[in-house]
């Protein structure tokens, strides 16, 4: 994974609202979290939530899936692991 991709993930998670959204989505597991539930928990306008979700999607941290009328946010656990591995392996090795 390139340093640019890692940096984008950190940038997007550096915003308190996006970090809160990401935590909700991560806790929801593989089935994902309905956007309505995320909105209820975060308590921000839908348009603002949509903007923040879009930022997380562009960083590859989450994806979205539609089931009927319900839109779900689903965590990309592979990206999360790659970001964590980057911190543990590339940043913390002593030379």
N, C-alpha and C positions, 0 to 999 in steps of 0.2 A: 504494500500500500504506500502510495507516495506521501511525502510530507505535506503537500498541498491539500490532499484529501483529509488527512489527520487534522490539519490546522482548521479546515472548514468545519469539521465536526466539533472541534473545541470552540470555535467562534459561535456556532449556533447554540451550543449548550451553555455558553457564557451568559446568555440572557436569562434572568430569573423565570420569566413566564415560559420560555421554551424548555428550560430545565424541568419545571413543574409538569408541563405537558408530557415530556419524555418519561418522567418517573411514572406517571399514570399509565402510559402506554406500555412501559416495561412490565409493570405489575399485572397488567391484564393478560399477559402470557401470549401464546401463539394465536389465540382466537382474536386478539386485538381488543381495542376499546372503542365503543361507539362514540362518534364525535359529540353527540348530545350529552353523554356522560362526562366527557372531558370538559365540555362547556359548563356543565353544572358544577363541576369541581373547581374550575379555574375562575369562574364568574367574571368573564370578560365578554364583550360583544362578539357575535358570530363572525363578523368581518375581521376583527382583530385576531380571533382564534385562527381563522382560515389563513391569515398572513403568517402567523407563527408556525402553523402546521406545514405550510408550503416551504418555509425555510428548513425545517427538519427533513422534509422529503428531499429537497434539493441537495442536502448533505448526505443523503443515503441512510440516515438514522432510522427513519420510519418509511413505511409505504402505506397506501390506502387501498381498500377493497370495498366494493359496494355489494350489499345483499339486499335486494329489493330497494326499499327507500332508505335503508340505513347505511351510512358510510362509516367504515371502521378504520382506525389507525392501528397499524401493526408494527411492532418493533422489528428492526433488522438486527438480530442478535449476532450475525456474522460480523457486521461492521463494528458493533460494540466490542466484540472480542478482539478484533484487529486493533482498535484504538487502545484497549487495555494492554494488549501485547506490546504495542509500540512503547507505551510508558514503562512497562516492566522490562522489556528487553533492550530496546534501542536507547532509552534515556537513562537507564539505571545501571548499566554495566560499567564496571570500573576497568580502566585500562592500565 
